[in-house]
Amino acid sequence: MLSPWGRVTGGHVNPAREFGPAVFAGDLSLLPVYLLAPPMGALPATAVIRRVG
């Protein structure tokens, strides 16, 4: 579930936009997902691109 602030600020699309509202709202429960998901997706994508290209 997204924080209510994510819908207002666009944090569900841009992880950097979720950080401030999450801290302000005091709800840091999903913050690790926003911070770890992009690199965890980028690493396998990089490996695939290097093998293909």
mmCIF entry with sequence, helices, sheets and N, C-alpha, C, O atoms, coordinates in Angstrom:
data_MODEL
# 
_entry.id   MODEL 
# 
_entity.id                         1 
_entity.type                       polymer 
_entity.pdbx_number_of_molecules   1 
# 
_entity_poly.entity_id                      1 
_entity_poly.type                           'polypeptide(L)' 
_entity_poly.nstd_linkage                   no 
_entity_poly.nstd_monomer                   no 
_entity_poly.pdbx_seq_one_letter_code       MLSPWGRVTGGHVNPAREFGPAVFAGDLSLLPVYLLAPPMGALPATAVIRRVG 
_entity_poly.pdbx_seq_one_letter_code_can   MLSPWGRVTGGHVNPAREFGPAVFAGDLSLLPVYLLAPPMGALPATAVIRRVG 
_entity_poly.pdbx_strand_id                 A 
# 
loop_
_entity_poly_seq.entity_id 
_entity_poly_seq.num 
_entity_poly_seq.mon_id 
_entity_poly_seq.hetero 
1 1  MET n 
1 2  LEU n 
1 3  SER n 
1 4  PRO n 
1 5  TRP n 
1 6  GLY n 
1 7  ARG n 
1 8  VAL n 
1 9  THR n 
1 10 GLY n 
1 11 GLY n 
1 12 HIS n 
1 13 VAL n 
1 14 ASN n 
1 15 PRO n 
1 16 ALA n 
1 17 ARG n 
1 18 GLU n 
1 19 PHE n 
1 20 GLY n 
1 21 PRO n 
1 22 ALA n 
1 23 VAL n 
1 24 PHE n 
1 25 ALA n 
1 26 GLY n 
1 27 ASP n 
1 28 LEU n 
1 29 SER n 
1 30 LEU n 
1 31 LEU n 
1 32 PRO n 
1 33 VAL n 
1 34 TYR n 
1 35 LEU n 
1 36 LEU n 
1 37 ALA n 
1 38 PRO n 
1 39 PRO n 
1 40 MET n 
1 41 GLY n 
1 42 ALA n 
1 43 LEU n 
1 44 PRO n 
1 45 ALA n 
1 46 THR n 
1 47 ALA n 
1 48 VAL n 
1 49 ILE n 
1 50 ARG n 
1 51 ARG n 
1 52 VAL n 
1 53 GLY n 
# 
_struct_asym.id          A 
_struct_asym.entity_id   1 
# 
loop_
_struct_conf.conf_type_id 
_struct_conf.id 
_struct_conf.pdbx_PDB_helix_id 
_struct_conf.beg_label_comp_id 
_struct_conf.beg_label_asym_id 
_struct_conf.beg_label_seq_id 
_struct_conf.pdbx_beg_PDB_ins_code 
_struct_conf.end_label_comp_id 
_struct_conf.end_label_asym_id 
_struct_conf.end_label_seq_id 
_struct_conf.pdbx_end_PDB_ins_code 
_struct_conf.beg_auth_comp_id 
_struct_conf.beg_auth_asym_id 
_struct_conf.beg_auth_seq_id 
_struct_conf.end_auth_comp_id 
_struct_conf.end_auth_asym_id 
_struct_conf.end_auth_seq_id 
_struct_conf.pdbx_PDB_helix_class 
_struct_conf.details 
_struct_conf.pdbx_PDB_helix_length 
HELX_P HELX_P1 AA1 PRO A 4  ? THR A 9  ? PRO A 4  THR A 9  1 ? 6  
HELX_P HELX_P2 AA2 PRO A 15 ? ALA A 25 ? PRO A 15 ALA A 25 1 ? 11 
HELX_P HELX_P3 AA3 LEU A 31 ? VAL A 52 ? LEU A 31 VAL A 52 1 ? 22 
# 
_struct_conf_type.id          HELX_P 
_struct_conf_type.criteria    ? 
_struct_conf_type.reference   ? 
# 
loop_
_atom_site.group_PDB 
_atom_site.id 
_atom_site.type_symbol 
_atom_site.label_atom_id 
_atom_site.label_alt_id 
_atom_site.label_comp_id 
_atom_site.label_asym_id 
_atom_site.label_entity_id 
_atom_site.label_seq_id 
_atom_site.pdbx_PDB_ins_code 
_atom_site.Cartn_x 
_atom_site.Cartn_y 
_atom_site.Cartn_z 
_atom_site.occupancy 
_atom_site.B_iso_or_equiv 
_atom_site.pdbx_formal_charge 
_atom_site.auth_seq_id 
_atom_site.auth_comp_id 
_atom_site.auth_asym_id 
_atom_site.auth_atom_id 
_atom_site.pdbx_PDB_model_num 
ATOM 1   N N  . MET A 1 1  ? 0.843  -1.184  0.000   1.00 0.00 ? 1  MET A N  1 
ATOM 2   C CA . MET A 1 1  ? 0.000  0.000   0.000   1.00 0.00 ? 1  MET A CA 1 
ATOM 3   C C  . MET A 1 1  ? 0.881  1.237   0.000   1.00 0.00 ? 1  MET A C  1 
ATOM 4   O O  . MET A 1 1  ? 1.823  1.334   0.787   1.00 0.00 ? 1  MET A O  1 
ATOM 5   N N  . LEU A 1 2  ? 0.586  2.160   -0.860  1.00 0.00 ? 2  LEU A N  1 
ATOM 6   C CA . LEU A 1 2  ? 1.335  3.409   -0.913  1.00 0.00 ? 2  LEU A CA 1 
ATOM 7   C C  . LEU A 1 2  ? 0.888  4.333   0.211   1.00 0.00 ? 2  LEU A C  1 
ATOM 8   O O  . LEU A 1 2  ? -0.258 4.297   0.660   1.00 0.00 ? 2  LEU A O  1 
ATOM 9   N N  . SER A 1 3  ? 1.823  5.156   0.646   1.00 0.00 ? 3  SER A N  1 
ATOM 10  C CA . SER A 1 3  ? 1.426  6.142   1.644   1.00 0.00 ? 3  SER A CA 1 
ATOM 11  C C  . SER A 1 3  ? 0.489  7.145   0.972   1.00 0.00 ? 3  SER A C  1 
ATOM 12  O O  . SER A 1 3  ? 0.569  7.338   -0.241  1.00 0.00 ? 3  SER A O  1 
ATOM 13  N N  . PRO A 1 4  ? -0.387 7.781   1.729   1.00 0.00 ? 4  PRO A N  1 
ATOM 14  C CA . PRO A 1 4  ? -1.275 8.768   1.116   1.00 0.00 ? 4  PRO A CA 1 
ATOM 15  C C  . PRO A 1 4  ? -0.497 9.912   0.492   1.00 0.00 ? 4  PRO A C  1 
ATOM 16  O O  . PRO A 1 4  ? -0.971 10.541  -0.454  1.00 0.00 ? 4  PRO A O  1 
ATOM 17  N N  . TRP A 1 5  ? 0.692  10.189  1.010   1.00 0.00 ? 5  TRP A N  1 
ATOM 18  C CA . TRP A 1 5  ? 1.504  11.278  0.459   1.00 0.00 ? 5  TRP A CA 1 
ATOM 19  C C  . TRP A 1 5  ? 2.065  10.908  -0.902  1.00 0.00 ? 5  TRP A C  1 
ATOM 20  O O  . TRP A 1 5  ? 2.311  11.796  -1.718  1.00 0.00 ? 5  TRP A O  1 
ATOM 21  N N  . GLY A 1 6  ? 2.275  9.635   -1.172  1.00 0.00 ? 6  GLY A N  1 
ATOM 22  C CA . GLY A 1 6  ? 2.801  9.217   -2.469  1.00 0.00 ? 6  GLY A CA 1 
ATOM 23  C C  . GLY A 1 6  ? 1.863  9.576   -3.608  1.00 0.00 ? 6  GLY A C  1 
ATOM 24  O O  . GLY A 1 6  ? 2.311  9.963   -4.688  1.00 0.00 ? 6  GLY A O  1 
ATOM 25  N N  . ARG A 1 7  ? 0.576  9.450   -3.374  1.00 0.00 ? 7  ARG A N  1 
ATOM 26  C CA . ARG A 1 7  ? -0.386 9.787   -4.419  1.00 0.00 ? 7  ARG A CA 1 
ATOM 27  C C  . ARG A 1 7  ? -0.398 11.284  -4.690  1.00 0.00 ? 7  ARG A C  1 
ATOM 28  O O  . ARG A 1 7  ? -0.605 11.705  -5.828  1.00 0.00 ? 7  ARG A O  1 
ATOM 29  N N  . VAL A 1 8  ? -0.181 12.078  -3.674  1.00 0.00 ? 8  VAL A N  1 
ATOM 30  C CA . VAL A 1 8  ? -0.208 13.534  -3.823  1.00 0.00 ? 8  VAL A CA 1 
ATOM 31  C C  . VAL A 1 8  ? 1.068  14.043  -4.475  1.00 0.00 ? 8  VAL A C  1 
ATOM 32  O O  . VAL A 1 8  ? 1.020  14.948  -5.307  1.00 0.00 ? 8  VAL A O  1 
ATOM 33  N N  . THR A 1 9  ? 2.210  13.470  -4.104  1.00 0.00 ? 9  THR A N  1 
ATOM 34  C CA . THR A 1 9  ? 3.495  13.997  -4.553  1.00 0.00 ? 9  THR A CA 1 
ATOM 35  C C  . THR A 1 9  ? 4.075  13.293  -5.758  1.00 0.00 ? 9  THR A C  1 
ATOM 36  O O  . THR A 1 9  ? 5.051  13.774  -6.332  1.00 0.00 ? 9  THR A O  1 
ATOM 37  N N  . GLY A 1 10 ? 3.510  12.174  -6.159  1.00 0.00 ? 10 GLY A N  1 
ATOM 38  C CA . GLY A 1 10 ? 4.084  11.410  -7.255  1.00 0.00 ? 10 GLY A CA 1 
ATOM 39  C C  . GLY A 1 10 ? 5.159  10.453  -6.792  1.00 0.00 ? 10 GLY A C  1 
ATOM 40  O O  . GLY A 1 10 ? 5.930  9.957   -7.613  1.00 0.00 ? 10 GLY A O  1 
ATOM 41  N N  . GLY A 1 11 ? 5.233  10.178  -5.500  1.00 0.00 ? 11 GLY A N  1 
ATOM 42  C CA . GLY A 1 11 ? 6.241  9.271   -4.965  1.00 0.00 ? 11 GLY A CA 1 
ATOM 43  C C  . GLY A 1 11 ? 6.115  7.860   -5.485  1.00 0.00 ? 11 GLY A C  1 
ATOM 44  O O  . GLY A 1 11 ? 7.091  7.111   -5.483  1.00 0.00 ? 11 GLY A O  1 
ATOM 45  N N  . HIS A 1 12 ? 4.931  7.483   -5.931  1.00 0.00 ? 12 HIS A N  1 
ATOM 46  C CA . HIS A 1 12 ? 4.749  6.144   -6.475  1.00 0.00 ? 12 HIS A CA 1 
ATOM 47  C C  . HIS A 1 12 ? 5.406  6.012   -7.846  1.00 0.00 ? 12 HIS A C  1 
ATOM 48  O O  . HIS A 1 12 ? 5.580  4.896   -8.334  1.00 0.00 ? 12 HIS A O  1 
ATOM 49  N N  . VAL A 1 13 ? 5.771  7.116   -8.471  1.00 0.00 ? 13 VAL A N  1 
ATOM 50  C CA . VAL A 1 13 ? 6.437  7.092   -9.764  1.00 0.00 ? 13 VAL A CA 1 
ATOM 51  C C  . VAL A 1 13 ? 7.924  7.401   -9.609  1.00 0.00 ? 13 VAL A C  1 
ATOM 52  O O  . VAL A 1 13 ? 8.752  6.835   -10.322 1.00 0.00 ? 13 VAL A O  1 
ATOM 53  N N  . ASN A 1 14 ? 8.261  8.279   -8.698  1.00 0.00 ? 14 ASN A N  1 
ATOM 54  C CA . ASN A 1 14 ? 9.632  8.732   -8.513  1.00 0.00 ? 14 ASN A CA 1 
ATOM 55  C C  . ASN A 1 14 ? 10.030 8.514   -7.050  1.00 0.00 ? 14 ASN A C  1 
ATOM 56  O O  . ASN A 1 14 ? 9.523  9.207   -6.168  1.00 0.00 ? 14 ASN A O  1 
ATOM 57  N N  . PRO A 1 15 ? 10.926 7.564   -6.782  1.00 0.00 ? 15 PRO A N  1 
ATOM 58  C CA . PRO A 1 15 ? 11.302 7.270   -5.398  1.00 0.00 ? 15 PRO A CA 1 
ATOM 59  C C  . PRO A 1 15 ? 11.860 8.478   -4.645  1.00 0.00 ? 15 PRO A C  1 
ATOM 60  O O  . PRO A 1 15 ? 11.672 8.589   -3.434  1.00 0.00 ? 15 PRO A O  1 
ATOM 61  N N  . ALA A 1 16 ? 12.529 9.363   -5.333  1.00 0.00 ? 16 ALA A N  1 
ATOM 62  C CA . ALA A 1 16 ? 13.081 10.546  -4.668  1.00 0.00 ? 16 ALA A CA 1 
ATOM 63  C C  . ALA A 1 16 ? 11.977 11.443  -4.125  1.00 0.00 ? 16 ALA A C  1 
ATOM 64  O O  . ALA A 1 16 ? 12.179 12.147  -3.135  1.00 0.00 ? 16 ALA A O  1 
ATOM 65  N N  . ARG A 1 17 ? 10.819 11.424  -4.761  1.00 0.00 ? 17 ARG A N  1 
ATOM 66  C CA . ARG A 1 17 ? 9.703  12.250  -4.302  1.00 0.00 ? 17 ARG A CA 1 
ATOM 67  C C  . ARG A 1 17 ? 8.982  11.626  -3.119  1.00 0.00 ? 17 ARG A C  1 
ATOM 68  O O  . ARG A 1 17 ? 8.179  12.302  -2.476  1.00 0.00 ? 17 ARG A O  1 
ATOM 69  N N  . GLU A 1 18 ? 9.235  10.381  -2.815  1.00 0.00 ? 18 GLU A N  1 
ATOM 70  C CA . GLU A 1 18 ? 8.583  9.729   -1.676  1.00 0.00 ? 18 GLU A CA 1 
ATOM 71  C C  . GLU A 1 18 ? 9.346  9.970   -0.383  1.00 0.00 ? 18 GLU A C  1 
ATOM 72  O O  . GLU A 1 18 ? 8.754  9.913   0.695   1.00 0.00 ? 18 GLU A O  1 
ATOM 73  N N  . PHE A 1 19 ? 10.648 10.240  -0.464  1.00 0.00 ? 19 PHE A N  1 
ATOM 74  C CA . PHE A 1 19 ? 11.475 10.345  0.730   1.00 0.00 ? 19 PHE A CA 1 
ATOM 75  C C  . PHE A 1 19 ? 11.008 11.461  1.671   1.00 0.00 ? 19 PHE A C  1 
ATOM 76  O O  . PHE A 1 19 ? 10.765 11.209  2.851   1.00 0.00 ? 19 PHE A O  1 
ATOM 77  N N  . GLY A 1 20 ? 10.883 12.667  1.170   1.00 0.00 ? 20 GLY A N  1 
ATOM 78  C CA . GLY A 1 20 ? 10.468 13.805  2.008   1.00 0.00 ? 20 GLY A CA 1 
ATOM 79  C C  . GLY A 1 20 ? 9.106  13.611  2.642   1.00 0.00 ? 20 GLY A C  1 
ATOM 80  O O  . GLY A 1 20 ? 8.980  13.740  3.859   1.00 0.00 ? 20 GLY A O  1 
ATOM 81  N N  . PRO A 1 21 ? 8.075  13.302  1.854   1.00 0.00 ? 21 PRO A N  1 
ATOM 82  C CA . PRO A 1 21 ? 6.758  13.084  2.453   1.00 0.00 ? 21 PRO A CA 1 
ATOM 83  C C  . PRO A 1 21 ? 6.728  11.933  3.451   1.00 0.00 ? 21 PRO A C  1 
ATOM 84  O O  . PRO A 1 21 ? 6.006  12.000  4.446   1.00 0.00 ? 21 PRO A O  1 
ATOM 85  N N  . ALA A 1 22 ? 7.501  10.879  3.202   1.00 0.00 ? 22 ALA A N  1 
ATOM 86  C CA . ALA A 1 22 ? 7.530  9.754   4.150   1.00 0.00 ? 22 ALA A CA 1 
ATOM 87  C C  . ALA A 1 22 ? 8.117  10.195  5.479   1.00 0.00 ? 22 ALA A C  1 
ATOM 88  O O  . ALA A 1 22 ? 7.606  9.834   6.540   1.00 0.00 ? 22 ALA A O  1 
ATOM 89  N N  . VAL A 1 23 ? 9.186  10.972  5.424   1.00 0.00 ? 23 VAL A N  1 
ATOM 90  C CA . VAL A 1 23 ? 9.800  11.482  6.651   1.00 0.00 ? 23 VAL A CA 1 
ATOM 91  C C  . VAL A 1 23 ? 8.837  12.444  7.349   1.00 0.00 ? 23 VAL A C  1 
ATOM 92  O O  . VAL A 1 23 ? 8.651  12.368  8.564   1.00 0.00 ? 23 VAL A O  1 
ATOM 93  N N  . PHE A 1 24 ? 8.235  13.335  6.590   1.00 0.00 ? 24 PHE A N  1 
ATOM 94  C CA . PHE A 1 24 ? 7.298  14.317  7.146   1.00 0.00 ? 24 PHE A CA 1 
ATOM 95  C C  . PHE A 1 24 ? 6.096  13.631  7.787   1.00 0.00 ? 24 PHE A C  1 
ATOM 96  O O  . PHE A 1 24 ? 5.646  14.043  8.856   1.00 0.00 ? 24 PHE A O  1 
ATOM 97  N N  . ALA A 1 25 ? 5.576  12.591  7.144   1.00 0.00 ? 25 ALA A N  1 
ATOM 98  C CA . ALA A 1 25 ? 4.405  11.885  7.666   1.00 0.00 ? 25 ALA A CA 1 
ATOM 99  C C  . ALA A 1 25 ? 4.774  10.931  8.802   1.00 0.00 ? 25 ALA A C  1 
ATOM 100 O O  . ALA A 1 25 ? 3.903  10.450  9.527   1.00 0.00 ? 25 ALA A O  1 
ATOM 101 N N  . GLY A 1 26 ? 6.075  10.663  8.951   1.00 0.00 ? 26 GLY A N  1 
ATOM 102 C CA . GLY A 1 26 ? 6.514  9.750   10.000  1.00 0.00 ? 26 GLY A CA 1 
ATOM 103 C C  . GLY A 1 26 ? 6.256  8.294   9.672   1.00 0.00 ? 26 GLY A C  1 
ATOM 104 O O  . GLY A 1 26 ? 6.293  7.444   10.561  1.00 0.00 ? 26 GLY A O  1 
ATOM 105 N N  . ASP A 1 27 ? 5.995  7.994   8.413   1.00 0.00 ? 27 ASP A N  1 
ATOM 106 C CA . ASP A 1 27 ? 5.737  6.613   7.991   1.00 0.00 ? 27 ASP A CA 1 
ATOM 107 C C  . ASP A 1 27 ? 6.887  6.156   7.106   1.00 0.00 ? 27 ASP A C  1 
ATOM 108 O O  . ASP A 1 27 ? 6.869  6.353   5.891   1.00 0.00 ? 27 ASP A O  1 
ATOM 109 N N  . LEU A 1 28 ? 7.879  5.549   7.725   1.00 0.00 ? 28 LEU A N  1 
ATOM 110 C CA . LEU A 1 28 ? 9.061  5.098   6.996   1.00 0.00 ? 28 LEU A CA 1 
ATOM 111 C C  . LEU A 1 28 ? 9.004  3.615   6.673   1.00 0.00 ? 28 LEU A C  1 
ATOM 112 O O  . LEU A 1 28 ? 10.010 3.037   6.261   1.00 0.00 ? 28 LEU A O  1 
ATOM 113 N N  . SER A 1 29 ? 7.859  2.994   6.850   1.00 0.00 ? 29 SER A N  1 
ATOM 114 C CA . SER A 1 29 ? 7.756  1.549   6.686   1.00 0.00 ? 29 SER A CA 1 
ATOM 115 C C  . SER A 1 29 ? 8.058  1.090   5.257   1.00 0.00 ? 29 SER A C  1 
ATOM 116 O O  . SER A 1 29 ? 8.648  0.025   5.075   1.00 0.00 ? 29 SER A O  1 
ATOM 117 N N  . LEU A 1 30 ? 7.674  1.855   4.252   1.00 0.00 ? 30 LEU A N  1 
ATOM 118 C CA . LEU A 1 30 ? 7.913  1.458   2.867   1.00 0.00 ? 30 LEU A CA 1 
ATOM 119 C C  . LEU A 1 30 ? 9.138  2.119   2.253   1.00 0.00 ? 30 LEU A C  1 
ATOM 120 O O  . LEU A 1 30 ? 9.461  1.857   1.095   1.00 0.00 ? 30 LEU A O  1 
ATOM 121 N N  . LEU A 1 31 ? 9.810  2.954   2.991   1.00 0.00 ? 31 LEU A N  1 
ATOM 122 C CA . LEU A 1 31 ? 10.958 3.679   2.438   1.00 0.00 ? 31 LEU A CA 1 
ATOM 123 C C  . LEU A 1 31 ? 12.063 2.749   1.934   1.00 0.00 ? 31 LEU A C  1 
ATOM 124 O O  . LEU A 1 31 ? 12.644 3.038   0.888   1.00 0.00 ? 31 LEU A O  1 
ATOM 125 N N  . PRO A 1 32 ? 12.384 1.649   2.620   1.00 0.00 ? 32 PRO A N  1 
ATOM 126 C CA . PRO A 1 32 ? 13.405 0.754   2.063   1.00 0.00 ? 32 PRO A CA 1 
ATOM 127 C C  . PRO A 1 32 ? 13.035 0.202   0.685   1.00 0.00 ? 32 PRO A C  1 
ATOM 128 O O  . PRO A 1 32 ? 13.912 -0.015  -0.151  1.00 0.00 ? 32 PRO A O  1 
ATOM 129 N N  . VAL A 1 33 ? 11.762 -0.022  0.450   1.00 0.00 ? 33 VAL A N  1 
ATOM 130 C CA . VAL A 1 33 ? 11.339 -0.515  -0.865  1.00 0.00 ? 33 VAL A CA 1 
ATOM 131 C C  . VAL A 1 33 ? 11.628 0.539   -1.932  1.00 0.00 ? 33 VAL A C  1 
ATOM 132 O O  . VAL A 1 33 ? 12.142 0.219   -3.003  1.00 0.00 ? 33 VAL A O  1 
ATOM 133 N N  . TYR A 1 34 ? 11.298 1.785   -1.640  1.00 0.00 ? 34 TYR A N  1 
ATOM 134 C CA . TYR A 1 34 ? 11.534 2.866   -2.596  1.00 0.00 ? 34 TYR A CA 1 
ATOM 135 C C  . TYR A 1 34 ? 13.020 3.068   -2.857  1.00 0.00 ? 34 TYR A C  1 
ATOM 136 O O  . TYR A 1 34 ? 13.411 3.430   -3.966  1.00 0.00 ? 34 TYR A O  1 
ATOM 137 N N  . LEU A 1 35 ? 13.845 2.841   -1.855  1.00 0.00 ? 35 LEU A N  1 
ATOM 138 C CA . LEU A 1 35 ? 15.279 3.071   -2.016  1.00 0.00 ? 35 LEU A CA 1 
ATOM 139 C C  . LEU A 1 35 ? 16.019 1.876   -2.607  1.00 0.00 ? 35 LEU A C  1 
ATOM 140 O O  . LEU A 1 35 ? 17.019 2.057   -3.301  1.00 0.00 ? 35 LEU A O  1 
ATOM 141 N N  . LEU A 1 36 ? 15.550 0.666   -2.346  1.00 0.00 ? 36 LEU A N  1 
ATOM 142 C CA . LEU A 1 36 ? 16.260 -0.528  -2.808  1.00 0.00 ? 36 LEU A CA 1 
ATOM 143 C C  . LEU A 1 36 ? 15.749 -1.087  -4.136  1.00 0.00 ? 36 LEU A C  1 
ATOM 144 O O  . LEU A 1 36 ? 16.509 -1.724  -4.865  1.00 0.00 ? 36 LEU A O  1 
ATOM 145 N N  . ALA A 1 37 ? 14.504 -0.865  -4.455  1.00 0.00 ? 37 ALA A N  1 
ATOM 146 C CA . ALA A 1 37 ? 13.945 -1.455  -5.677  1.00 0.00 ? 37 ALA A CA 1 
ATOM 147 C C  . ALA A 1 37 ? 14.621 -0.958  -6.955  1.00 0.00 ? 37 ALA A C  1 
ATOM 148 O O  . ALA A 1 37 ? 14.908 -1.782  -7.824  1.00 0.00 ? 37 ALA A O  1 
ATOM 149 N N  . PRO A 1 38 ? 14.892 0.337   -7.120  1.00 0.00 ? 38 PRO A N  1 
ATOM 150 C CA . PRO A 1 38 ? 15.528 0.766   -8.369  1.00 0.00 ? 38 PRO A CA 1 
ATOM 151 C C  . PRO A 1 38 ? 16.898 0.126   -8.619  1.00 0.00 ? 38 PRO A C  1 
ATOM 152 O O  . PRO A 1 38 ? 17.129 -0.359  -9.727  1.00 0.00 ? 38 PRO A O  1 
ATOM 153 N N  . PRO A 1 39 ? 17.824 0.102   -7.637  1.00 0.00 ? 39 PRO A N  1 
ATOM 154 C CA . PRO A 1 39 ? 19.095 -0.564  -7.911  1.00 0.00 ? 39 PRO A CA 1 
ATOM 155 C C  . PRO A 1 39 ? 18.946 -2.076  -8.110  1.00 0.00 ? 39 PRO A C  1 
ATOM 156 O O  . PRO A 1 39 ? 19.682 -2.675  -8.894  1.00 0.00 ? 39 PRO A O  1 
ATOM 157 N N  . MET A 1 40 ? 18.001 -2.685  -7.404  1.00 0.00 ? 40 MET A N  1 
ATOM 158 C CA . MET A 1 40 ? 17.808 -4.129  -7.560  1.00 0.00 ? 40 MET A CA 1 
ATOM 159 C C  . MET A 1 40 ? 17.257 -4.470  -8.944  1.00 0.00 ? 40 MET A C  1 
ATOM 160 O O  . MET A 1 40 ? 17.486 -5.575  -9.436  1.00 0.00 ? 40 MET A O  1 
ATOM 161 N N  . GLY A 1 41 ? 16.555 -3.571  -9.565  1.00 0.00 ? 41 GLY A N  1 
ATOM 162 C CA . GLY A 1 41 ? 16.091 -3.778  -10.928 1.00 0.00 ? 41 GLY A CA 1 
ATOM 163 C C  . GLY A 1 41 ? 17.143 -3.391  -11.953 1.00 0.00 ? 41 GLY A C  1 
ATOM 164 O O  . GLY A 1 41 ? 17.224 -3.988  -13.027 1.00 0.00 ? 41 GLY A O  1 
ATOM 165 N N  . ALA A 1 42 ? 17.951 -2.384  -11.617 1.00 0.00 ? 42 ALA A N  1 
ATOM 166 C CA . ALA A 1 42 ? 18.964 -1.901  -12.556 1.00 0.00 ? 42 ALA A CA 1 
ATOM 167 C C  . ALA A 1 42 ? 20.116 -2.884  -12.718 1.00 0.00 ? 42 ALA A C  1 
ATOM 168 O O  . ALA A 1 42 ? 20.666 -3.009  -13.813 1.00 0.00 ? 42 ALA A O  1 
ATOM 169 N N  . LEU A 1 43 ? 20.486 -3.575  -11.664 1.00 0.00 ? 43 LEU A N  1 
ATOM 170 C CA . LEU A 1 43 ? 21.618 -4.503  -11.753 1.00 0.00 ? 43 LEU A CA 1 
ATOM 171 C C  . LEU A 1 43 ? 21.354 -5.654  -12.728 1.00 0.00 ? 43 LEU A C  1 
ATOM 172 O O  . LEU A 1 43 ? 22.195 -5.910  -13.589 1.00 0.00 ? 43 LEU A O  1 
ATOM 173 N N  . PRO A 1 44 ? 20.232 -6.352  -12.629 1.00 0.00 ? 44 PRO A N  1 
ATOM 174 C CA . PRO A 1 44 ? 19.974 -7.402  -13.624 1.00 0.00 ? 44 PRO A CA 1 
ATOM 175 C C  . PRO A 1 44 ? 19.803 -6.839  -15.036 1.00 0.00 ? 44 PRO A C  1 
ATOM 176 O O  . PRO A 1 44 ? 20.234 -7.459  -16.008 1.00 0.00 ? 44 PRO A O  1 
ATOM 177 N N  . ALA A 1 45 ? 19.183 -5.681  -15.149 1.00 0.00 ? 45 ALA A N  1 
ATOM 178 C CA . ALA A 1 45 ? 19.005 -5.065  -16.471 1.00 0.00 ? 45 ALA A CA 1 
ATOM 179 C C  . ALA A 1 45 ? 20.354 -4.737  -17.088 1.00 0.00 ? 45 ALA A C  1 
ATOM 180 O O  . ALA A 1 45 ? 20.545 -4.920  -18.290 1.00 0.00 ? 45 ALA A O  1 
ATOM 181 N N  . THR A 1 46 ? 21.291 -4.256  -16.285 1.00 0.00 ? 46 THR A N  1 
ATOM 182 C CA . THR A 1 46 ? 22.634 -3.952  -16.775 1.00 0.00 ? 46 THR A CA 1 
ATOM 183 C C  . THR A 1 46 ? 23.329 -5.209  -17.261 1.00 0.00 ? 46 THR A C  1 
ATOM 184 O O  . THR A 1 46 ? 23.979 -5.196  -18.306 1.00 0.00 ? 46 THR A O  1 
ATOM 185 N N  . ALA A 1 47 ? 23.198 -6.286  -16.518 1.00 0.00 ? 47 ALA A N  1 
ATOM 186 C CA . ALA A 1 47 ? 23.811 -7.550  -16.922 1.00 0.00 ? 47 ALA A CA 1 
ATOM 187 C C  . ALA A 1 47 ? 23.232 -8.039  -18.251 1.00 0.00 ? 47 ALA A C  1 
ATOM 188 O O  . ALA A 1 47 ? 23.975 -8.513  -19.111 1.00 0.00 ? 47 ALA A O  1 
ATOM 189 N N  . VAL A 1 48 ? 21.930 -7.929  -18.421 1.00 0.00 ? 48 VAL A N  1 
ATOM 190 C CA . VAL A 1 48 ? 21.297 -8.360  -19.660 1.00 0.00 ? 48 VAL A CA 1 
ATOM 191 C C  . VAL A 1 48 ? 21.758 -7.479  -20.825 1.00 0.00 ? 48 VAL A C  1 
ATOM 192 O O  . VAL A 1 48 ? 22.081 -7.986  -21.899 1.00 0.00 ? 48 VAL A O  1 
ATOM 193 N N  . ILE A 1 49 ? 21.788 -6.191  -20.615 1.00 0.00 ? 49 ILE A N  1 
ATOM 194 C CA . ILE A 1 49 ? 22.210 -5.262  -21.680 1.00 0.00 ? 49 ILE A CA 1 
ATOM 195 C C  . ILE A 1 49 ? 23.653 -5.519  -22.087 1.00 0.00 ? 49 ILE A C  1 
ATOM 196 O O  . ILE A 1 49 ? 23.973 -5.462  -23.274 1.00 0.00 ? 49 ILE A O  1 
ATOM 197 N N  . ARG A 1 50 ? 24.526 -5.799  -21.137 1.00 0.00 ? 50 ARG A N  1 
ATOM 198 C CA . ARG A 1 50 ? 25.930 -6.076  -21.460 1.00 0.00 ? 50 ARG A CA 1 
ATOM 199 C C  . ARG A 1 50 ? 26.086 -7.358  -22.264 1.00 0.00 ? 50 ARG A C  1 
ATOM 200 O O  . ARG A 1 50 ? 26.949 -7.445  -23.138 1.00 0.00 ? 50 ARG A O  1 
ATOM 201 N N  . ARG A 1 51 ? 25.257 -8.351  -21.973 1.00 0.00 ? 51 ARG A N  1 
ATOM 202 C CA . ARG A 1 51 ? 25.340 -9.621  -22.713 1.00 0.00 ? 51 ARG A CA 1 
ATOM 203 C C  . ARG A 1 51 ? 24.754 -9.484  -24.116 1.00 0.00 ? 51 ARG A C  1 
ATOM 204 O O  . ARG A 1 51 ? 25.279 -10.054 -25.073 1.00 0.00 ? 51 ARG A O  1 
ATOM 205 N N  . VAL A 1 52 ? 23.688 -8.742  -24.230 1.00 0.00 ? 52 VAL A N  1 
ATOM 206 C CA . VAL A 1 52 ? 23.007 -8.592  -25.521 1.00 0.00 ? 52 VAL A CA 1 
ATOM 207 C C  . VAL A 1 52 ? 23.762 -7.619  -26.430 1.00 0.00 ? 52 VAL A C  1 
ATOM 208 O O  . VAL A 1 52 ? 23.926 -7.867  -27.625 1.00 0.00 ? 52 VAL A O  1 
ATOM 209 N N  . GLY A 1 53 ? 24.213 -6.520  -25.849 1.00 0.00 ? 53 GLY A N  1 
ATOM 210 C CA . GLY A 1 53 ? 24.831 -5.456  -26.649 1.00 0.00 ? 53 GLY A CA 1 
ATOM 211 C C  . GLY A 1 53 ? 26.233 -5.618  -26.816 1.00 0.00 ? 53 GLY A C  1 
ATOM 212 O O  . GLY A 1 53 ? 26.877 -4.795  -27.466 1.00 0.00 ? 53 GLY A O  1 
# 
